[in-house]
Amino acid sequence: MEKLLITGGQSLRGEVRISGAKNSVLPILAASLLNDGEVILGNVPHLQDVTTTISLLTEMGAILSIDEKMKVSINASSVNKFYAPYEMVKTMRASILVLGPLLSHFGEAKVSLPGGCAIGSRPVNLHIEGLKAMGANIKVDNGYIIAKAKKLKGAKISLPIATVTGTENLIMAATLASGQTIIKNAAKEPEIIDLANCLRLMGAKIRGDGTSEIIIDGVKSLSGCSYDVLPDRIETATFLVAAAITKGELTLTHTRPDTIKVIIDKLKNAGANISINEDKIQIKVNSQLKAVNITTNPYPDFPTDMQAQFIALNSIASGKSKVIESVFENRFMHVQELVRMGADIDINGNTALIRGVKGLRGAPVMATDLRASASLILAGLVAKGETVVDRIYHIDRGYECIEEKLTKLGANIKRLPQ
Ligand code: EPU
C-alpha cells in the first residue's frame, strides 16, 4: 500500500487552485443516467471516487469520454444494465446515488446495500422509504436493494434527518416522476444546489434547493447539458487549515468563499488574517493559534467533513477546546493517531476534549477515512521530524493531487511506493 512521507516544519506559501467538488460531481455524474442526451462536465476533479463512478456508469453501458483537461462527456442512452455491484459500492458508498436515477428513468435498479463504514453505521433507509413513498416497489435481498417502478409518482416526503445523498437521490428520482414531489427537511448543502442547477439545465423543474423545502415538478424527459462543477469547499477549507497550522500565507483561487463562511469565522477566531476577493481567499497567520470550540451539524453549520482537520489544528493551538461530532456516530478514528504524534485529546462519547500542546512529533500513522487522512497530513506538516501516513488510498478518493499541490506550496511530502 502506498504511503505518504512528510517531514514537518515548513510554512506553506504561495497560490493553490481549488478543484471541483467531489460531493457535487458524484451526484451530477449519477444524474447523467436521467437522460438520453450528452452531458458534458467541466471542473471535474481527478479523484479515485470519480474514476469509480465512471467505471460504474461504463459497466452499465454508458458511453464516456474524458479529455486531457478532465472534461467528461457522458451519453447514457445505451445503458442496459441497471446494476451497481457490491464490489463497487463497498469502495464508494456514493454509488447509492444511481438508485434514484435508474429507477426513475429505466423503471428498475439493483444496487448493493452499502455496509458499515469507518465513520458510523450510515444506513440508507431514508433513500428507500422516500422512493417507496413515490410508489416504488423495493425489497432487500442477498444484500441488494432491488427496486422496480413502472412510473414513479410525486409524493410529499418529510425526512426525519436532513440526509445529503438521500435528498439528492429523491430529487433525481422526482425529476421524471408524474406530478409534484415536495421534500421537507431537505439537506441544504451547496452540493444540493449544484445538482439542482445542473438538473435545471437538463430541463428539470426544481425550486427551493438550498432551503429545507424542495419542490420538484416531474417532466416527461430530460436532455443533455454542459455544466461546470462547483469548487470543493472541503478542499478549500483543508488548505486554509494547512496555512493556519503551518503559520503560512496562501492564496486559494477558483473557489467559492460563500460556501465556507462558518469555517472562515472559526479560523478568524483562531487568529488567522483572512481576506476575500470574489473567487479568491487569502490567509496569513503569524501568531500562535487559539483553540476554537466546534459542533458539527448540517449546512450552514460547521461541516463534519472538517472536524478531523480542526482537531489537528486545535491540538497545537493554545488553550483547551471541545469538538462535538453531531452528524456521525464514530468519526474520531484520527484522534488516537494524533495522540501518537503527541496530541493531548480525550474522547467522551461524541465529544473530543483537546488540550493544546507546544508541538507534535512525527510518527507512523494510519489513515482510516478520507478526512482522517487529511487531518494526519496536516499534523505531519507541523510535526517535528518524519510522519509516515499509511493507507493513503483514502486521500486519493477526495483530494486531487494532494502531494503535488502541497509540494508547490513548500511542504516536504512525498509518496512512497508500495
Ligand atoms: N442517515 C440515516 N438514514 C439514511 C441516511 C442518513 O440515518 O437513510 C443518517 C446518517 O447515518 C448520518 C446522517 O443521517 O448520521 C447524515 O448522513 P447523510 O446521509 O447526510 O450523509 P451522506 O449523504 O451519506 C454526505 C457526504 C459525506 C458527508 C455527509 C454529511 C457525499 C457523497 N457524501 O454523506 O461526505 O460527510 O454527507 O455532510 O456527499 C466525505 O466527503 O468525506 C464524506 C463522508
Residues whose N, C-alpha, C, O or C-beta is under 5 A from the ligand:
A	BS01	EPU	N23 A94 R122 P123 V124 N125 L126 H127 I161 A162 T163 V164 T165 G166 T304 D305 V327 F328 L370 R371
